[in-house]
Amino acid sequence: MSETLLDVKGLNCPLPVLRANKVLRGMAAGERLRVLATDRAAVSDFQAFCRETGHALVAWSEDGGVLSFVIRKREEKPE
């Protein structure tokens, strides 16, 4: 499965979530987005973002001060 990478290291809240949302809008349902961030607030921001939008926060981790989030785009709702 393909995975798109978004590097938002050095950006502070709310920019990481806003940039991720913009990228997710252009992706197909089920595709994955990996976001790299350094803002500690991104942990709660991405949890809330996924809960509110229906995207799945598949995993998140931290390595050397860099946070990594894997988000799976939600299935589109039929009209």
C-alpha positions as CSV (number, residue, x, y, z in Angstrom):
1,M,0.0,0.0,0.0
2,S,1.4,3.4,-0.9
3,E,2.2,5.9,1.8
4,T,2.6,9.7,1.3
5,L,5.1,11.5,3.5
6,L,4.5,15.0,4.9
7,D,7.3,16.7,6.7
8,V,6.1,19.5,9.0
9,K,9.0,19.4,11.4
10,G,9.6,22.9,12.9
11,L,6.0,24.0,12.5
12,N,3.8,24.6,15.5
13,C,0.1,24.1,16.2
14,P,-2.2,24.3,14.2
15,L,-0.1,24.1,11.1
16,P,0.8,20.4,11.1
17,V,-2.9,19.4,11.3
18,L,-3.9,22.0,8.7
19,R,-1.2,20.8,6.3
20,A,-2.1,17.2,6.8
21,N,-5.8,17.9,6.2
22,K,-4.9,19.6,2.9
23,V,-2.9,16.6,1.7
24,L,-5.6,14.1,2.8
25,R,-8.2,15.9,0.7
26,G,-6.2,15.0,-2.4
27,M,-5.8,11.3,-1.4
28,A,-8.0,8.3,-2.2
29,A,-9.9,6.6,0.5
30,G,-7.8,4.0,2.4
31,E,-4.4,5.6,1.4
32,R,-2.0,6.3,4.2
33,L,-0.3,9.6,5.1
34,R,2.8,9.6,7.3
35,V,3.4,13.0,9.1
36,L,6.7,13.9,10.7
37,A,6.4,16.7,13.3
38,T,8.4,18.1,16.2
39,D,5.6,20.0,18.0
40,R,4.6,18.1,21.2
41,A,1.0,19.4,20.8
42,A,0.7,17.4,17.6
43,V,0.0,14.2,19.7
44,S,-3.3,15.5,21.0
45,D,-4.0,17.5,17.9
46,F,-3.8,14.5,15.6
47,Q,-5.8,12.3,18.0
48,A,-8.6,14.9,18.1
49,F,-8.4,15.6,14.3
50,C,-8.8,11.9,13.5
51,R,-11.6,11.5,16.0
52,E,-13.5,14.4,14.5
53,T,-12.9,13.7,10.8
54,G,-13.2,9.9,10.8
55,H,-9.7,9.3,9.5
56,A,-7.9,6.5,11.3
57,L,-4.8,7.3,13.4
58,V,-3.1,3.9,12.7
59,A,0.0,4.5,14.7
60,W,2.2,7.2,16.2
61,S,5.7,7.1,17.7
62,E,8.6,9.3,18.7
63,D,12.2,8.9,17.8
64,G,14.8,11.5,18.8
65,G,12.3,14.3,19.3
66,V,10.6,13.6,15.9
67,L,7.0,12.5,16.1
68,S,5.7,10.2,13.4
69,F,1.9,9.8,12.7
70,V,0.3,7.3,10.3
71,I,-3.2,8.3,9.2
72,R,-5.4,6.3,6.9
73,K,-7.9,8.3,5.0
74,R,-11.5,7.5,5.8
75,E,-13.9,5.9,3.3
76,E,-16.0,8.4,1.4
77,K,-19.6,8.5,2.4
78,P,-22.1,7.7,-0.4
79,E,-24.2,10.6,-1.4
